[in-house]
């Protein structure tokens, strides 16, 4: 009677098939060498350490790391400002690979479009605060005076109540005099 249920919830008798062997892509120096691109002017760039970017690489890209990442990645300020409203700044892996020293990453063109998150604290520290202005259509709301803060009621109750009276200590007994 319970045979079909047992088969439904029991483990299969045969072991699962072995995982496929990882694919090793040959290293092509031509593909991993930085391409000549006109760098943006120095004032319009945020230098992000490659070591911090590599620490955030997705799991699919970590096998492509061949050596310790040194140096910085030049992120244009305009790129960062355009992506900050989304809550993250991302670049394609191909762009990261182009700016990394040769031999840092293995070439794998199939993963070049994978997006890599950049560290927001570094980016925000490198942007001029004047560029981070509020939106012009952002509303500013002021609360009426009768609306109090969430901790204000406790503070008023403490201030209105009298301080606790000190507890009197019993007087020490007088030493007994010895008469001889």
C-alpha positions as CSV (number, residue, x, y, z in Angstrom):
1,X,0.0,0.0,0.0
2,X,2.8,2.4,0.9
3,X,5.2,1.2,-1.9
4,X,4.6,4.2,-4.2
5,X,5.1,6.7,-1.4
6,X,8.3,4.9,-0.3
7,X,9.7,5.1,-3.8
8,X,8.7,8.8,-4.1
9,X,10.5,9.8,-0.9
10,X,13.4,7.3,-0.8
11,X,16.9,8.0,-2.2
12,X,17.8,6.5,-5.6
13,X,19.9,3.3,-5.5
14,X,22.4,4.5,-8.0
15,X,25.0,7.1,-7.1
16,X,24.8,10.5,-8.9
17,X,26.9,10.9,-12.0
18,X,30.3,12.5,-11.4
19,X,30.7,16.2,-11.9
20,X,32.2,17.2,-15.2
21,X,35.9,18.2,-15.2
22,X,36.5,21.9,-15.0
23,X,37.3,23.5,-18.3
24,X,40.8,25.0,-18.4
25,X,41.1,27.8,-20.9
26,X,44.5,28.5,-22.4
27,X,46.2,31.7,-21.4
28,X,46.5,34.0,-24.3
29,X,48.7,37.0,-23.7
30,X,47.2,38.9,-26.6
31,X,43.7,38.6,-25.1
32,X,44.8,39.5,-21.6
33,X,47.1,42.3,-22.5
34,X,45.6,45.8,-21.9
35,X,44.2,47.4,-25.0
36,X,45.2,50.9,-25.8
37,X,42.5,53.2,-24.7
38,X,42.6,56.9,-24.1
39,X,42.6,57.3,-20.3
40,X,40.2,59.9,-18.9
41,X,41.8,63.0,-17.4
42,X,43.3,62.5,-13.9
43,X,40.7,64.7,-12.1
44,X,37.8,62.8,-13.5
45,X,38.9,59.4,-12.4
46,X,38.5,57.4,-9.1
47,X,41.4,55.0,-8.5
48,X,39.9,51.8,-7.0
49,X,42.4,49.2,-5.7
50,X,42.3,46.0,-7.7
51,X,42.7,43.9,-4.6
52,X,39.3,45.2,-3.3
53,X,37.6,44.5,-6.6
54,X,39.1,41.0,-6.8
55,X,37.8,40.3,-3.3
56,X,34.2,41.0,-4.6
57,X,34.4,38.9,-7.8
58,X,31.5,36.5,-8.4
59,X,32.1,32.8,-7.9
60,X,32.1,32.2,-11.7
61,X,35.1,34.5,-12.1
62,X,37.3,33.5,-9.2
63,X,38.8,30.5,-11.1
64,X,40.2,33.0,-13.6
65,X,42.5,34.7,-11.1
66,X,46.1,33.7,-11.9
67,X,48.1,36.0,-9.6
68,X,47.6,38.5,-6.8
69,X,46.0,41.7,-8.1
70,X,48.2,44.8,-7.7
71,X,47.6,48.3,-8.8
72,X,44.4,50.3,-9.3
73,X,41.4,50.4,-11.7
74,X,40.7,53.9,-13.2
75,X,36.9,54.4,-12.8
76,X,35.6,57.5,-14.6
77,X,33.6,59.7,-12.2
78,X,30.8,60.0,-14.8
79,X,30.4,56.2,-14.9
80,X,30.1,56.1,-11.1
81,X,27.6,59.0,-11.0
82,X,25.4,57.4,-13.6
83,X,25.2,54.1,-11.7
84,X,25.0,55.3,-8.1
85,X,21.2,55.9,-8.2
86,X,20.8,52.1,-8.7
87,X,22.7,51.4,-5.5
88,X,25.7,49.6,-7.1
89,X,28.5,50.4,-9.5
90,X,29.4,47.6,-11.8
91,X,31.7,47.1,-14.7
92,X,32.1,44.2,-17.2
93,X,34.8,41.7,-16.4
94,X,36.5,42.5,-19.8
95,X,37.0,46.1,-18.7
96,X,38.6,45.0,-15.5
97,X,40.8,42.5,-17.3
98,X,42.0,45.2,-19.7
99,X,43.2,47.5,-16.9
100,X,44.8,44.7,-14.7
101,X,48.5,44.0,-15.1
102,X,49.2,41.2,-17.6
103,X,48.9,37.7,-16.1
104,X,46.4,38.7,-13.4
105,X,43.5,37.0,-15.0
106,X,43.1,34.2,-17.5
107,X,41.4,35.0,-20.8
108,X,37.9,33.6,-21.1
109,X,35.8,35.5,-23.6
110,X,32.6,33.8,-22.7
111,X,32.7,35.5,-19.2
112,X,33.7,39.0,-20.5
113,X,30.2,40.4,-20.1
114,X,29.9,39.2,-16.5
115,X,29.3,42.3,-14.3
116,X,31.7,42.9,-11.3
117,X,30.6,44.9,-8.3
118,X,32.9,47.7,-7.3
119,X,33.4,48.7,-3.6
120,X,31.0,51.6,-2.9
121,X,32.9,53.0,0.1
122,X,36.0,53.6,-2.1
123,X,33.9,55.1,-4.8
124,X,32.0,57.5,-2.5
125,X,35.2,58.5,-0.9
126,X,36.6,59.5,-4.3
127,X,33.7,61.6,-5.4
128,X,33.5,65.3,-4.7
129,X,30.5,65.7,-2.4
130,X,29.2,68.7,-4.5
131,X,28.5,66.2,-7.3
132,X,26.2,64.2,-5.0
133,X,23.5,66.9,-4.9
134,X,19.9,66.0,-4.0
135,X,17.4,65.6,-6.8
136,X,15.6,69.0,-7.5
137,X,12.2,67.4,-7.2
138,X,12.9,65.7,-3.8
139,X,10.3,66.8,-1.2
140,X,11.4,68.0,2.2
141,X,8.8,67.3,4.9
142,X,8.8,69.1,8.3
143,X,6.9,67.6,11.2
144,X,4.4,69.8,13.2
145,X,5.4,70.8,16.8
146,X,2.9,68.5,18.4
147,X,4.6,65.5,16.8
148,X,7.3,64.3,19.2
149,X,10.3,62.0,18.7
150,X,10.0,58.3,19.6
151,X,12.2,58.7,22.7
152,X,10.8,62.1,23.8
153,X,8.0,60.6,25.8
154,X,10.4,58.7,28.0
155,X,12.6,61.7,28.5
156,X,9.6,63.9,29.5
157,X,8.4,61.3,32.0
158,X,11.8,61.1,33.6
159,X,12.1,64.8,33.9
160,X,8.5,65.2,35.3
161,X,8.9,62.6,38.0
162,X,10.8,63.6,41.2
163,X,14.1,62.0,41.8
164,X,14.0,59.0,44.1
165,X,14.5,59.7,47.8
166,X,17.8,58.4,49.2
167,X,17.4,55.4,51.5
168,X,18.4,56.3,55.0
169,X,21.1,54.2,56.4
170,X,20.8,52.9,60.0
171,X,22.9,54.7,62.4
172,X,25.9,52.8,63.7
173,X,25.6,51.8,67.3
174,X,27.7,53.8,69.7
175,X,30.7,51.9,71.0
176,X,30.1,50.6,74.5
177,X,32.3,52.3,77.0
178,X,34.2,50.1,79.4
179,X,34.3,51.2,82.9
180,X,36.6,49.6,85.2
